[in-house]
Amino acid sequence: MGSLACLDGWLYQKGKDTMNRSHLGHAAVVVLLGLCCALSSGCLVMSSNEETREGKFVADTTFDQIKPGQTSAAWVKATLGEPSARTKVEDQSDAEVWKYTYTERKEGVGAVFLIFGGTSTKEKSGTAYVELKDGVVTNKWRG
């Protein structure tokens, strides 16, 4: 009976080893499939955006504070800085128009690895005008 018990134990152990190897094989397949899915998904998507502004930008909130007949040339210069250009108004020796110009550029880049890639660029220019006479704002507008 001793040899039967030994044979029975050997067969049990052999079946257990085969079963463990089978489970390891299935686990390896599952891990490999998961890894393939992770590598082929959104992990390989890239994008970036950049905004730049050149010139003398005048924000709406600041422009709204300029009141014709009330705001001084000194306040405008202190708040907005030196204008991009100054133009004398014809037939009015003490009147001039200050011009503030800017260019805003937005660039975007996007790609999906080995499938698609693209860029977009948007450029917008703006101008704010302030008319002054005798050191006081007489008019303002955007162009």
C-alpha positions, 0 to 999 in steps of 0.5 A: 500500500505504501507504493500506491500512496507514493504513486498517488502522491506523485500523480497529484503533484504532477497534475498540480504542476501542470495546472499551475503552468496552465494558469501562468500561461493564461495570466501571461496572455492577459497581461500581454493583451492589457499591455497591447491595449495600453500602448495602442490607446490614448497614451500616444496622443500629443497636443500643445497650444501657445498664445503670443501677443506682440505690440500694445494690447489694450484690454477692454476693461482698461479701454472702457475707463477712458472717458472723453472730456475727462481722461487726461493724456498723462493718465492714458500714457501712464496706463497704456504706455507709449503709443505705437504711433502718433498722428497730428490732426490737420487744422488743429495744432493741439490735437493728435491721435494716439494709435495702439496696435497689437497682433495676437497669434494662437498656435495649436499642434496635435498628433496621434502616433503614426495615424494623424498630425496637424497644426492650426494657426490663428492670427488677429490684429487690433487697434485702439485709437485715442484722440486728444486735444489740449491734453484731454481725451476727446474721442476713442474707438477701436479699428 
